[in-house]
Amino acid sequence: QVQLVESGGGLVQAGGSLRLSCAASGSTSSINHMGWYRQALGKQRELVARIWSGGVIYYGDSVKGRFTISRDNAENTMYLQMTMLKPEDTAVYYCYADTVVRQYWGQGTQVTVSS
């Protein structure tokens, strides 16, 4: 079992920055990759970024050059540093962790970017 707790969402003006955190606990050694999805109102869930245990990283096209995903293995925490935020980044952001058995999800954190 893996438990994920997110924090760091909020309201920010366009052009601003936010950092999301996802603290993992439980069987964290079983995690293959972790990442962030987001879902805006009325839209499909979108993969924002993913980081594998070996350090390989993937970014969605819409966030490349603006968002940075990182992982502190000692603290079992993953981060998403978001810069140059746009109103279209407004969404609920979910962290996930993928293991051989199943995926685990955080509760979601709202990010709202005002124009």
DSSP file with accessible surface (Angstrom, degrees, kcal/mol):
  #  RESIDUE AA STRUCTURE BP1 BP2  ACC     N-H-->O    O-->H-N    N-H-->O    O-->H-N    TCO  KAPPA ALPHA  PHI   PSI    X-CA   Y-CA   Z-CA
    1    1 A Q              0   0  133      0, 0.0    26,-3.2     0, 0.0     2,-0.4   0.000 360.0 360.0 360.0 140.8    0.0    0.0    0.0
    2    2 A V  E     -A   26   0A   7     24,-0.2     2,-0.4    95,-0.1    24,-0.2  -0.997 360.0-158.2-127.3 134.0    1.1    3.5   -0.8
    3    3 A Q  E     -A   25   0A  85     22,-2.5    22,-2.0    -2,-0.4     2,-0.4  -0.931   7.4-164.3-111.7 139.1   -0.5    6.6    0.6
    4    4 A L  E     -A   24   0A  14     -2,-0.4     2,-0.5   101,-0.4   103,-0.3  -0.983   6.6-173.9-126.6 131.6   -0.1   10.0   -1.1
    5    5 A V  E     -A   23   0A  86     18,-2.1    18,-2.9    -2,-0.4     2,-0.2  -0.984  11.1-159.0-127.8 121.3   -0.9   13.4    0.4
    6    6 A E  E     +A   22   0A   6     -2,-0.5     2,-0.3    16,-0.2    16,-0.2  -0.650  15.8 164.6 -97.8 155.8   -0.7   16.5   -1.8
    7    7 A S  E     +A   21   0A  63     14,-2.1    14,-2.9    -2,-0.2   102,-0.1  -0.967  39.6  68.5-156.5 164.4   -0.3   20.1   -0.8
    8    8 A G        +     0   0   34     -2,-0.3    11,-0.3     1,-0.3    14,-0.0   0.372  58.1 132.3 108.2  -3.7    0.6   23.5   -2.3
    9    9 A G        +     0   0   28     12,-0.1     2,-0.3     9,-0.1    -1,-0.3  -0.144  23.9 117.3 -71.8 174.7   -2.4   24.4   -4.5
   10   10 A G  E     -d  111   0B  29    100,-1.1   102,-2.8    99,-0.1     2,-0.5  -0.989  60.7 -48.6 160.9-164.9   -4.0   27.8   -4.4
   11   11 A L  E     +d  112   0B 131     -2,-0.3     2,-0.3   100,-0.2   102,-0.2  -0.885  52.3 164.6-106.6 131.7   -4.9   30.9   -6.3
   12   12 A V  E     -d  113   0B  25    100,-2.6   102,-2.5    -2,-0.5     2,-0.2  -0.982  35.1-110.4-144.3 152.6   -2.2   32.7   -8.2
   13   13 A Q  E >   -d  114   0B 147     -2,-0.3     3,-2.3   100,-0.2    72,-0.2  -0.488  50.9 -82.2 -79.5 155.2   -2.2   35.4  -10.9
   14   14 A A  T 3  S+     0   0   49    100,-2.6    72,-0.2     1,-0.3    -1,-0.1  -0.277 120.0  29.6 -55.4 137.0   -1.1   34.6  -14.4
   15   15 A G  T 3  S+     0   0   55     70,-3.3    69,-0.6     1,-0.3    -1,-0.3   0.261 100.2 114.4  93.1 -12.2    2.6   34.7  -14.7
   16   16 A G    <   -     0   0   21     -3,-2.3    69,-2.3    69,-0.2     2,-0.3  -0.081  58.4-121.5 -83.9-173.8    3.1   33.6  -11.1
   17   17 A S        +     0   0   63     66,-0.2     2,-0.3    67,-0.2    66,-0.2  -0.923  21.6 178.6-132.1 152.8    4.5   30.4   -9.6
   18   18 A L  E     - B   0  82A  34     64,-2.1    64,-3.3    -2,-0.3     2,-0.5  -0.976  16.6-145.5-145.7 153.7    3.3   27.6   -7.3
   19   19 A R  E     - B   0  81A 129     -2,-0.3     2,-0.3   -11,-0.3    62,-0.2  -0.985  12.1-159.2-124.6 124.7    5.0   24.5   -6.0
   20   20 A L  E     - B   0  80A   0     60,-2.6    60,-2.3    -2,-0.5     2,-0.4  -0.763   6.6-159.1 -97.0 145.5    2.9   21.3   -5.4
   21   21 A S  E     -AB   7  79A  22    -14,-2.9   -14,-2.1    -2,-0.3     2,-0.4  -0.935   9.3-167.4-122.8 148.9    4.1   18.6   -3.1
   22   22 A a  E     -AB   6  78A   0     56,-2.5    56,-2.6    -2,-0.4     2,-0.5  -0.920  10.4-160.2-136.5 105.6    3.2   14.9   -2.9
   23   23 A A  E     -AB   5  77A  44    -18,-2.9   -18,-2.1    -2,-0.4     2,-0.4  -0.786   9.3-158.5 -91.3 125.4    4.3   13.1    0.2
   24   24 A A  E     +A    4   0A  10     52,-3.3     2,-0.3    -2,-0.5   -20,-0.2  -0.805  14.8 170.9-104.5 144.3    4.4    9.3   -0.1
   25   25 A S  E     +A    3   0A  58    -22,-2.0   -22,-2.5    -2,-0.4     2,-0.4  -0.939  42.9  37.8-143.3 166.6    4.3    6.8    2.7
   26   26 A G  E    S+A    2   0A  51     -2,-0.3     2,-2.2   -24,-0.2     3,-0.3  -0.779 117.2   6.4  95.1-136.8    3.9    3.1    3.0
   27   27 A S  S >  S+     0   0   56    -26,-3.2     3,-1.7    -2,-0.4     4,-0.2  -0.344  73.9 152.7 -83.0  62.8    5.6    0.7    0.5
   28   28 A T  G >   +     0   0   26     -2,-2.2     3,-1.5     1,-0.3    -1,-0.2   0.766  62.0  69.1 -69.2 -21.7    7.4    3.5   -1.3
   29   29 A S  G 3  S+     0   0  120     -3,-0.3    -1,-0.3     1,-0.3    -2,-0.1   0.696  92.5  61.5 -69.3 -14.2   10.2    1.1   -2.5
   30   30 A S  G <  S+     0   0   47     -3,-1.7    70,-0.5    69,-0.0     2,-0.4   0.490  77.5 114.6 -89.3  -0.4    7.7   -0.5   -4.8
   31   31 A I  E <   -E   99   0B   5     -3,-1.5    68,-0.2    -4,-0.2     3,-0.1  -0.549  39.0-179.6 -78.3 127.4    7.0    2.7   -6.8
   32   32 A N  E     -     0   0B  67     66,-3.6    21,-2.2     1,-0.4     2,-0.3   0.874  69.8  -9.8 -88.2 -48.4    8.2    2.5  -10.4
   33   33 A H  E     -EF  98  52B  24     65,-1.0    65,-3.1    19,-0.2    -1,-0.4  -0.988  59.4-162.2-149.3 157.7    7.2    6.0  -11.4
   34   34 A M  E     +EF  97  51B   3     17,-2.4    17,-3.3    -2,-0.3     2,-0.3  -0.884  21.5 142.7-132.1 164.0    5.3    8.9  -10.0
   35   35 A G  E     -EF  96  50B   0     61,-1.8    61,-2.1    -2,-0.3     2,-0.4  -0.976  39.2 -87.5-176.8-168.0    3.7   11.9  -11.6
   36   36 A W  E     -EF  95  49B   0     13,-2.6    12,-2.7    -2,-0.3    13,-1.5  -0.987  24.7-176.7-130.2 134.3    1.0   14.5  -11.8
   37   37 A Y  E     -EF  94  47B  44     57,-2.9    57,-2.9    -2,-0.4     2,-0.3  -0.833  10.8-158.9-114.4 161.7   -2.2   14.6  -13.7
   38   38 A R  E     -EF  93  46B  13      8,-2.4     8,-3.2    -2,-0.3     2,-0.4  -0.986   6.4-162.6-139.1 154.3   -4.6   17.5  -13.9
   39   39 A Q  E     -E   92   0B  73     53,-2.2    53,-2.3    -2,-0.3     2,-0.2  -0.945   7.1-159.4-139.9 115.1   -8.3   17.8  -14.7
   40   40 A A    >   -     0   0   24      4,-0.4     3,-2.4    -2,-0.4    51,-0.1  -0.563  44.9 -76.9 -87.0 158.3   -9.9   21.0  -15.6
   41   41 A L  T 3  S+     0   0  181      1,-0.3    -1,-0.1    -2,-0.2     3,-0.1  -0.289 117.6   3.4 -58.4 124.0  -13.7   21.4  -15.3
   42   42 A G  T 3  S+     0   0   87      1,-0.2    -1,-0.3    -3,-0.1     2,-0.3   0.541 113.4 102.3  79.3   6.3  -15.4   19.7  -18.2
   43   43 A K  S <  S-     0   0  138     -3,-2.4    -1,-0.2     1,-0.1     2,-0.1  -0.798  75.3 -97.8-121.0 164.7  -12.2   18.3  -19.7
   44   44 A Q        -     0   0  175     -2,-0.3    -4,-0.4     1,-0.1     2,-0.1  -0.377  49.9 -89.8 -75.5 155.9  -10.4   15.0  -19.7
   45   45 A R        -     0   0  113     -6,-0.2     2,-0.4    -2,-0.1    -6,-0.2  -0.425  46.4-156.0 -64.9 140.6   -7.6   14.2  -17.3
   46   46 A E  E     -F   38   0B  70     -8,-3.2    -8,-2.4    -2,-0.1     2,-0.5  -0.965  16.4-123.5-126.2 133.5   -4.3   15.2  -18.7
   47   47 A L  E     +F   37   0B  31     -2,-0.4   -10,-0.3   -10,-0.2     3,-0.1  -0.638  28.9 177.9 -75.1 124.0   -0.8   13.9  -17.9
   48   48 A V  E     -     0   0B   0    -12,-2.7    12,-2.9    -2,-0.5     2,-0.3   0.897  59.1 -21.6 -92.3 -52.8    1.3   16.8  -16.7
   49   49 A A  E     -FG  36  59B   0    -13,-1.5   -13,-2.6    10,-0.2    -1,-0.4  -0.986  52.4-162.0-160.3 155.3    4.6   15.2  -15.8
   50   50 A R  E     -FG  35  58B  48      8,-2.3     8,-2.6    -2,-0.3     2,-0.4  -0.995   1.5-165.0-144.1 142.9    6.1   11.9  -14.8
   51   51 A I  E     -FG  34  57B  13    -17,-3.3   -17,-2.4    -2,-0.3     6,-0.2  -0.995  12.1-146.9-134.0 128.8    9.3   10.8  -13.2
   52   52 A W  E >   -F   33   0B  95      4,-2.9     3,-2.2    -2,-0.4   -19,-0.2  -0.508  30.9-108.0 -88.9 162.1   10.7    7.3  -13.1
   53   53 A S  T 3  S+     0   0   65    -21,-2.2   -20,-0.1     1,-0.3    -1,-0.1   0.828 120.6  55.9 -58.9 -32.4   12.7    5.8  -10.3
   54   54 A G  T 3  S-     0   0   80    -22,-0.2    -1,-0.3     2,-0.1   -21,-0.1   0.526 124.8-101.9 -79.5  -4.5   15.9    6.0  -12.4
   55   55 A G  S <  S+     0   0   43     -3,-2.2    -2,-0.1     1,-0.3     2,-0.1   0.355  70.9 145.7 104.2  -5.7   15.3    9.7  -13.0
   56   56 A V        -     0   0   97     -5,-0.1    -4,-2.9     1,-0.0     2,-0.4  -0.445  32.2-158.7 -65.9 139.4   13.9    9.8  -16.5
   57   57 A I  E     -G   51   0B  70     -6,-0.2     2,-0.4    -2,-0.1    -6,-0.2  -0.940  14.7-168.1-126.8 143.0   11.3   12.5  -16.8
   58   58 A Y  E     -G   50   0B 102     -8,-2.6    -8,-2.3    -2,-0.4     2,-0.4  -0.986   5.6-167.9-127.0 140.5    8.4   13.2  -19.2
   59   59 A Y  E     -G   49   0B  48     -2,-0.4   -10,-0.2   -10,-0.2   -11,-0.1  -0.980  25.3-116.9-124.4 143.5    6.5   16.5  -19.6
   60   60 A G    >>  -     0   0    4    -12,-2.9     3,-1.7    -2,-0.4     4,-1.0  -0.420  32.6-114.3 -68.8 151.4    3.3   17.1  -21.4
   61   61 A D  T 34 S+     0   0  128      1,-0.3     3,-0.4     2,-0.2    -1,-0.1   0.842 112.3  60.6 -58.6 -34.3    3.6   19.5  -24.3
   62   62 A S  T 34 S+     0   0   49      1,-0.2    -1,-0.3     3,-0.0   -14,-0.1   0.671 113.5  34.7 -72.3 -13.4    1.5   22.2  -22.6
   63   63 A V  T X> S+     0   0    0     -3,-1.7     3,-2.3   -15,-0.2     4,-2.1   0.456  81.2 128.6-119.8  -4.0    3.8   22.5  -19.7
   64   64 A K  T 3< S+     0   0  120     -4,-1.0     4,-0.1    -3,-0.4    -3,-0.0  -0.280  80.5  15.2 -56.5 134.6    7.3   22.0  -21.2
   65   65 A G  T 34 S+     0   0   74      2,-0.4    -1,-0.3     1,-0.1     3,-0.1   0.310 125.9  59.4  84.5  -9.3    9.7   24.8  -20.2
   66   66 A R  T <4 S+     0   0   21     -3,-2.3    17,-1.7     1,-0.2     2,-0.3   0.690  96.7  53.1-119.2 -33.1    7.4   26.0  -17.5
   67   67 A F  E  <  -C   82   0A   4     -4,-2.1     2,-0.4    15,-0.2    -2,-0.4  -0.829  59.4-163.4-109.7 148.7    7.0   23.1  -15.0
   68   68 A T  E     -C   81   0A  77     13,-2.6    13,-3.1    -2,-0.3     2,-0.4  -0.992   4.0-158.6-132.8 124.9    9.6   21.1  -13.3
   69   69 A I  E     +C   80   0A   3     -2,-0.4     2,-0.3    11,-0.2    11,-0.2  -0.795  20.1 165.7 -99.6 142.1    9.0   17.7  -11.6
   70   70 A S  E     -C   79   0A  51      9,-2.0     9,-2.9    -2,-0.4     2,-0.4  -0.966  22.0-147.4-149.6 166.6   11.5   16.4   -9.0
   71   71 A R  E     -C   78   0A  49     -2,-0.3     2,-0.8     7,-0.3     7,-0.2  -0.992   5.7-155.9-143.7 128.6   11.6   13.8   -6.4
   72   72 A D  E  >> -C   77   0A  61      5,-3.4     5,-2.0    -2,-0.4     4,-0.8  -0.887  11.9-173.2-102.8  99.7   13.4   13.7   -3.0
   73   73 A N  T  45S+     0   0   97     -2,-0.8     3,-0.3     1,-0.2    -1,-0.2   0.842  81.9  57.3 -66.5 -32.5   13.9   10.0   -2.3
   74   74 A A  T  45S+     0   0   87      1,-0.2    -1,-0.2    -3,-0.1    -2,-0.0   0.868 117.6  33.6 -65.3 -35.4   15.2   10.6    1.2
   75   75 A E  T  45S-     0   0  128     -3,-0.3    -1,-0.2     2,-0.2    -2,-0.2   0.437 103.7-129.6 -97.6  -2.3   12.0   12.5    2.1
   76   76 A N  T  <5 +     0   0   58     -4,-0.8   -52,-3.3    -3,-0.3     2,-0.4   0.901  64.8 133.2  52.6  43.7    9.7   10.3   -0.1
   77   77 A T  E   < -BC  23  72A  17     -5,-2.0    -5,-3.4   -54,-0.2     2,-0.4  -0.985  43.8-158.3-130.0 138.3    8.3   13.5   -1.6
   78   78 A M  E     -BC  22  71A   0    -56,-2.6   -56,-2.5    -2,-0.4     2,-0.3  -0.876  13.2-159.8-112.0 146.3    7.7   14.6   -5.1
   79   79 A Y  E     -BC  21  70A  41     -9,-2.9    -9,-2.0    -2,-0.4     2,-0.4  -0.905  15.9-160.5-125.8 154.0    7.4   18.2   -6.3
   80   80 A L  E     -BC  20  69A   0    -60,-2.3   -60,-2.6    -2,-0.3     2,-0.6  -0.919  12.4-162.4-131.6 104.9    5.9   20.0   -9.2
   81   81 A Q  E     -BC  19  68A  70    -13,-3.1   -13,-2.6    -2,-0.4     2,-0.5  -0.809  11.2-166.2 -87.4 120.0    7.4   23.5   -9.5
   82   82 A M  E     +BC  18  67A   0    -64,-3.3   -64,-2.1    -2,-0.6     2,-0.3  -0.941  11.6 171.1-113.8 123.4    5.1   25.5  -11.8
   83   83 A T        +     0   0   40    -17,-1.7   -66,-0.2    -2,-0.5   -67,-0.2  -0.809  58.1  27.4-125.0 167.6    6.2   28.8  -13.2
   84   84 A M  S    S-     0   0  102    -69,-0.6    -1,-0.2    -2,-0.3   -67,-0.2   0.899  84.5-161.6  48.0  47.5    4.8   31.2  -15.8
   85   85 A L        -     0   0    3    -69,-2.3   -70,-3.3   -72,-0.2   -69,-0.2  -0.268   8.1-159.3 -65.4 145.7    1.3   30.0  -14.9
   86   86 A K    >   -     0   0   85    -72,-0.2     3,-2.5    -3,-0.1     4,-0.3  -0.862  32.1-110.2-121.3 156.6   -1.5   30.6  -17.3
   87   87 A P  G >  S+     0   0   52      0, 0.0     3,-1.9     0, 0.0    26,-0.4   0.852 117.5  63.7 -55.3 -31.6   -5.3   30.6  -16.8
   88   88 A E  G 3  S+     0   0  122      1,-0.3   -48,-0.1    24,-0.1    -3,-0.0   0.565  88.3  69.8 -73.2  -5.5   -5.5   27.4  -18.8
   89   89 A D  G <  S+     0   0    0     -3,-2.5    -1,-0.3    24,-0.0     2,-0.2   0.532  70.8 120.2 -82.2  -8.0   -3.4   25.7  -16.1
   90   90 A T    <   +     0   0   42     -3,-1.9     2,-0.3    -4,-0.3    22,-0.2  -0.411  41.2 106.8 -60.4 124.9   -6.4   26.0  -13.8
   91   91 A A  E    S- H   0 111B   3     20,-2.1    20,-2.7    -2,-0.2     2,-0.5  -0.967  75.6 -80.4-178.1 170.6   -7.4   22.5  -12.7
   92   92 A V  E     -EH  39 110B  36    -53,-2.3   -53,-2.2    -2,-0.3     2,-0.5  -0.873  47.3-147.6 -89.3 128.1   -7.4   20.0   -9.9
   93   93 A Y  E     -EH  38 109B   0     16,-3.1    16,-2.1    -2,-0.5     2,-0.4  -0.867  14.0-169.4-103.8 129.7   -3.9   18.4   -9.8
   94   94 A Y  E     -E   37   0B  55    -57,-2.9   -57,-2.9    -2,-0.5     2,-0.3  -0.958   9.9-150.1-118.5 133.1   -3.6   14.8   -8.7
   95   95 A a  E     -E   36   0B   0     -2,-0.4    11,-2.6   -59,-0.2     2,-0.3  -0.709  19.3-173.3 -94.4 154.0   -0.3   13.0   -7.9
   96   96 A Y  E     -EI  35 105B   0    -61,-2.1   -61,-1.8    -2,-0.3     2,-0.4  -0.958  17.0-151.4-140.5 161.4   -0.1    9.3   -8.5
   97   97 A A  E     -EI  34 104B   0      7,-2.2     7,-2.8    -2,-0.3     2,-0.5  -0.997  13.8-148.8-135.6 131.7    2.3    6.5   -7.8
   98   98 A D  E     +EI  33 103B  34    -65,-3.1   -66,-3.6    -2,-0.4   -65,-1.0  -0.885  21.3 168.5-106.4 126.1    2.6    3.4  -10.0
   99   99 A T  E     -E   31   0B   8      3,-2.0   -68,-0.1    -2,-0.5   -69,-0.0  -0.758  50.9 -98.4-122.1 175.6    3.6    0.0   -8.7
  100  100 A V  S    S+     0   0  132    -70,-0.5     3,-0.1    -2,-0.3   -69,-0.1   0.872 123.0  44.6 -61.5 -34.8    3.5   -3.5  -10.1
  101  101 A V  S    S-     0   0  125      1,-0.3     2,-0.3   -71,-0.1    -1,-0.2   0.931 125.9 -44.2 -78.8 -47.8    0.2   -4.1   -8.3
  102  102 A R        -     0   0  124     -5,-0.0    -3,-2.0     2,-0.0     2,-0.3  -0.980  56.6 -85.5-169.3 174.0   -1.7   -0.9   -9.0
  103  103 A Q  E     -I   98   0B  57     -2,-0.3     2,-0.3    -5,-0.2    -5,-0.2  -0.784  33.8-153.3 -97.1 146.1   -1.7    2.9   -9.2
  104  104 A Y  E     -I   97   0B  19     -7,-2.8    -7,-2.2    -2,-0.3     2,-0.4  -0.905   9.8-155.7-117.3 150.4   -2.3    5.0   -6.1
  105  105 A W  E     -I   96   0B  83     -2,-0.3  -101,-0.4    -9,-0.2    -9,-0.2  -0.938  10.6-131.5-130.4 146.7   -3.7    8.5   -6.2
  106  106 A G        -     0   0    9    -11,-2.6  -101,-0.1    -2,-0.4     3,-0.1  -0.280  36.7-103.6 -81.2 178.1   -3.7   11.6   -4.0
  107  107 A Q        -     0   0  116   -103,-0.3   -13,-0.1     1,-0.1  -102,-0.1   0.629  61.8-112.2 -82.1 -13.8   -6.8   13.5   -3.1
  108  108 A G        -     0   0   14    -13,-0.1     2,-0.4     1,-0.1   -14,-0.2   0.158  21.3-133.7  95.2 145.3   -6.2   16.3   -5.5
  109  109 A T  E     - H   0  93B  23    -16,-2.1   -16,-3.1  -102,-0.1     2,-0.4  -0.999  19.7-122.4-137.8 135.2   -5.3   19.9   -5.0
  110  110 A Q  E     - H   0  92B  89     -2,-0.4  -100,-1.1   -18,-0.2     2,-0.5  -0.596  22.0-171.4 -82.2 131.8   -6.9   22.9   -6.7
  111  111 A V  E     -dH  10  91B   0    -20,-2.7   -20,-2.1    -2,-0.4     2,-0.5  -0.992   5.5-175.7-119.4 123.9   -4.8   25.3   -8.7
  112  112 A T  E     -d   11   0B  51   -102,-2.8  -100,-2.6    -2,-0.5     2,-0.6  -0.988   6.7-166.7-124.0 123.9   -6.5   28.4   -9.9
  113  113 A V  E     -d   12   0B   7     -2,-0.5     2,-0.3   -26,-0.4  -100,-0.2  -0.952  11.0-153.3-113.3 118.1   -4.8   30.9  -12.2
  114  114 A S  E      d   13   0B  42   -102,-2.5  -100,-2.6    -2,-0.6    -2,-0.0  -0.652 360.0 360.0 -92.3 147.9   -6.5   34.3  -12.6
  115  115 A S              0   0  139     -2,-0.3    -1,-0.1  -102,-0.2   -29,-0.0  -0.337 360.0 360.0 -90.6 360.0   -6.0   36.4  -15.6
